[in-house]
Amino acid sequence: MITEPPTLVTERLVLRPHQASDFQSCAAMWNDEDVVRHVGGATRPEQDVWFAMARVRGMWPLVGYGYWVATEKASGRFVGEVGFADFKRGINPDLSAWPEAGWVFNKVSWGKGYASEAVSAIHDWLDTHRPGASTCIIDQENLASRRVAEKSGYAFWCEALYRDKPVNVFRREGAAEA
């Protein structure tokens, strides 16, 4: 099982493990109402951001996958977070059987294709290290994330209720297990 997040490099991005020094950038992103509109709908207090950073970094030794910080390769500037988790959401269908993909990017990176580039890279990694299906949930109004998901091979699977709000559940078959 993979216990430490690898660093992934794409044409324009570096996806690396979270570090304590990422806190202020993560906190600023999660405190932007435009960013969180389709990701929970509410800004996060700094303590919640810190706990989330620890949680997604801690997924690696527990389940063998987790999240990365996405930075621009040329500048090193923080642009977002992307990865897989098992959030034990308790929704129907139970998504805990598969890695659940997620991504969030700060506003300055919107419209540059960074999300598609990063999501493609993490799925290449997943197909190599944990072949099989994965899922993601997307707010019904988040058309940009839906396009990112579809570019990465996700297809609409079903509608589910999460925290009493309807969300779209997508599924990607991924590479077949060897």
Order of alpha helices (4+ residues) and beta strands (2+ residues): beta-beta-alpha-alpha-alpha-beta-beta-beta-alpha-beta-alpha-beta-beta
